[in-house]
């Protein structure tokens, strides 16, 4: 993995307490995915298979209203997480879309490897608890704003 990607992972997962070997293993689990502008990364009714960290680009997460118009729920940028988290965690079809608004490069961690990290590394479990806590309260704040 390129140094820039490793640095972004280290920054995003700065709370993880991994040995040097565990960190190498963790870094090796991520794959680079590239998307062109306007590519649909995750389509509604499909199951999100990856947890993403954005290296480059901008993505929008949206739903279609009754008229078929996009209603944007949020954006992801370089250094931030991306994906349809509820579909990813539950393994259920998504109700929303994830689209690349600009050409994008994302690091992807598949569900199996994600679950393995949760099962085998207490610090990843703690990170996940805090991450989804922040996602939940961020969403609640956004709903209040709307």
TASUL-V778506 format. One record per run of one state. SS is the DSSP state (@ for helix, = for strand, . for the rest). FROM is the first residue (numbers start at 1). TO is the last residue. Records with the same first field share a line. If there is no record, write none. Layout:
BEGIN
SS=FROM-TO + FROM-TO
END
This chain:
BEGIN
.=1-2 + 13-19 + 29-30 + 36-39 + 43-49 + 57-58 + 65-69 + 77-80 + 83-84 + 91-96 + 101-103 + 121-121 + 146-146
@=3-12 + 20-28 + 85-90 + 111-120 + 122-145
==31-35 + 40-42 + 50-56 + 59-64 + 70-76 + 81-82 + 97-100 + 104-110
END
